[in-house]
Amino acid sequence: MTKNHFPNQLYLLVPWDLPIEQELNEVDKNKLYKILSQFLLVLKEPVVPEALITINQILANLEMVDIITAKISSTETSLKAGEVEDFDNYFGVTHIKTQETAICLIKSVILAYKNFLEISQNFHDVDLIQVELQKRGFATYIYLIARVFSLNLEQNI
């Protein structure tokens, strides 16, 4: 087990550990509800530096302690394990196993959005329609996570 602060690596649950539904205790439920609600507000923030400040604050509150790097020996697809490993290495992905599935899923999507913002702010000819579509995709994913963990977020995409 290692303690992780999500550096440049994106940590994803192994596919067979992705929950369809999972109950959280009330403390975690309240914490994650607040974080998801705050993140949905960040998606509406038009000023990128302001959004990044809030995102960094959110990420600081989502520390994971219980993670184990997972070895993928079988993909149950036509891909070989080595091909998946090449893909993961290229995109900076590490598959993990953890009991903190909700935090892992939420932290991963927020980190992906942070990277998206950092990349998009470096290009002045970014198509604003495409940016908005990406934001809607992130919001949709947050609502999916909320449903998995029985967090009643008001949908307002």
Buried (B, 14 or more C-beta within 10 A) or exposed (E): EEEBEBEEBBBBBEEEBEEEEEEBEEEBBEBBBEBBBBBBEBBEBEEEEEBBEBBEEBBEEBEBEBBEEBEBEEEEEEBEEEEBBEEBEEEEBBBBBBEBBBBBBBBBBBBBBBEBBEEBEEEEEEEEEEEEEBBEBBBEBBBEBBEBBEBEBEEEE
